[in-house]
Amino acid sequence: MARMIPPLCPDDAPPGERSVYRALAGDDTSDDWIVIHSLNIAEHVRNPEGEADFVVIAPELGILAIEVKSHDRVVVENGLWKLGTQAPTTRGPFKQASEAMYSIRRDLVKKGIDLRSIPTLSAAWFTAARARTMLKPSNEWFDWQVLDSEDLKKDPIGAIRRAYAGGIAHLDSTFSGFSYGGVGPNHATANQIAMALRPNFEFGRVPG
């Protein structure tokens, strides 16, 4: 099963995030994946700081930032998103996921990690709504970026693989031959990326 970082999901995490965490942690077909939950982004491209709900680092597939929305009612009207009882906003889930992805990419490049052959993608997961049938087509997101409640119930890992496949196909259509010869990361680079995003460390009082 995937290596989850951290190895447990906080009890106070939103219900959708807990569901996605359980689905990924309990799967036995993605044992070489690394999944980071609730990654704080100190240098965010838009805000003073931000967060990625999940970052999936999958060898030979790429890096996928996922924004999770647990709301059972989603309204998109006149460019405004209304999620449950939250106030309407122009910054929808896909933009949030994209901004997290670009922030992560910028941070990794700054730390010297070569991402030229590594797809860096984003998606939004509506865990309580059938978004794939309810969301109308839009030039603001791609179909492959939409994951929903049916995906969570039936095949969550397959849904993530679908997002990777769609994202890589999009990169191929944008950058001719992007995936020719395969894409990264390899296993060593996947671990390097995970350590760069969420390093292990220890500190304490210095004697004297």
ZIFENTA-V66531 format. One record per pair of residues at least 12 apart in sequence whose C-alpha atoms are under 6 Angstrom apart, sorted by the first residue. I is the first residue (numbers start at 0). J is the second residue. Records with the same first field share a line. If there is no record, write none. Layout:
I=J  J
//
This chain:
0=26  27  29  30
1=24  29  30  32  33
2=33
3=34
4=35
15=69  126
32=56  57
33=55  56
34=54  55
35=53  54
36=52  53
37=51  52  53
38=50  51
43=102
44=102
51=99
52=66
53=65
58=184  185  186
59=182  183  184
61=117  118  183
62=119
63=120  121
64=100  121
65=96  121  122  123
66=96  123
67=123  124
68=125
69=126  127
70=83
71=127  128
92=123
93=123
96=121
97=121
116=182  183
117=182  183  184
122=144
123=145
124=146  147
125=147
126=147  148
127=148
128=148
129=147  148
130=147
143=162  165
144=162
//
